[in-house]
Amino acid sequence: QVQLVESGGGLVQAGGSLRLSCAASGRTFSTYAMGWFRQAPGKEREFVAAINWSSGRTYYADSVKGRFTISRDNAKNTLYLQMNSLKPEDTAVYYCAARRLPLVAAPDGMEYWGQGTQVTVSS
């Protein structure tokens, strides 16, 4: 069974940075895509970024391009999301998710989810 555990959320001022981590366990992820999604109060869960675990190819939502970077550490089975130039509208619970390839940039397409970590950006 795949387990995903996020960490690294917190409170930061606008313009600041945070790095989220997602520790993955339960299987080999070479045939998986992993991603980050977020959900703000009163809004639907939305795609943020994803990565093909094997090739390292990355995909981003337009709203975070140039500010967020997704990466993975194969040796540690850990997914990261480096978030720079944070804005108040980035405030949300951030979720790590995984699915077998092909990659699908939509919440409904993901097979496994972490519990989420809160990111709050103050103005």
N, C-alpha and C positions, 0 to 999 in steps of 0.2 A: 504494500500500500504506500502510495506517495504521500509524504508529509512535507509541508512548506511552512516555515516559521519566519515571519518578518520581524525586523527590528530597525531602530534608527530614527523613528519618527520623533516629533517634538514641536516646540514652539520656536519660531524664528521670525525676525523682522523682515519686512519686504527688502529685497535686494540681497538677502543672505543665502546661505547654502545648507543643504543637508544631504547625507548619503544614507539611503535605505539599503538594507541587506535582506536576503531571503535564503535561509539555509534549507537545502532540499535533500531529502533522503528517501529511501525505499526502492530505488531502482537505478539503472544506468540511464542517463538522460541524453545520450548521443542521438537518439531518434525523436527527441522532443523539441518543442518550441516553448519558451517561457516568456512571460510578460508581466507588465505592471498595469493595473487598472486602478481607477479611483472613483470614489463616490462621495459627493458633497451632500449636505443635508437637503432633503427635498428634491434631489436630482437622481437621475438614473446613473448606474455604474457605467463608466466610459473607459475606452482604451487610452493608454498613455504611451507605452512603448513595448516592443517585443524583440526577441532575439532567437534565431535558429541556433540551438545549443551546439550543434556540430560545426556548422560553417561560420558562425559568428555574425552572419548578416543581421542587420538591425533595421527596425521600422519604428517610426514615431508618429504620434498625432501632431497635426499642424500647430496646435496650441503650445507644444513644448519643444518643437524643433529649435536647435541652436542653444537651448538652455539646459535640457536634460540629456544625460548619457546613460544608456543601458549597457551593462557588461556582465561577463561571467568568469568565474574562476573554476576551471574544470577540476583542478586538484582538490579544491575545497567543496565542490558541489554547491557553490554559492552564487546567487544572482545579485546584482547591484543596480541601484538607480542613483546616479549622482545628479542632484538638482541644484542648479545655480540660478542666480537672478530671480529668486522666488517672488511671486506676486500673491496678493491676498486671494485672488481667484484660484490659486493652486491649493487652497485649504480644502482638505478632504481626508477620508480614510483611504489609505493606499493598500491595495491587495496585490500579492504575488499569485500568479496562476501558471498552470502548465497544461499542455496537451501534446499528444503524439502528433508528429508532422502529418499534414502540412500546417503551417502557421495560419491561424485565423485571428484577425484583430477585432474580435467581438466577444463580449462576456459570455454569451450563450454557447460559444464554441469551445470554451475551456473545460477541462475535465477535473482539474484539481485546484483547490484554493487554499490560501493561508487565512489566518484569522484577521489580518488587517492591522495597520499601524496608523495612528492619527498624525497628520501633519497640519499644523496651524501656522499661517503666515499673517502677522499683524502689520497694519499699515502705519 
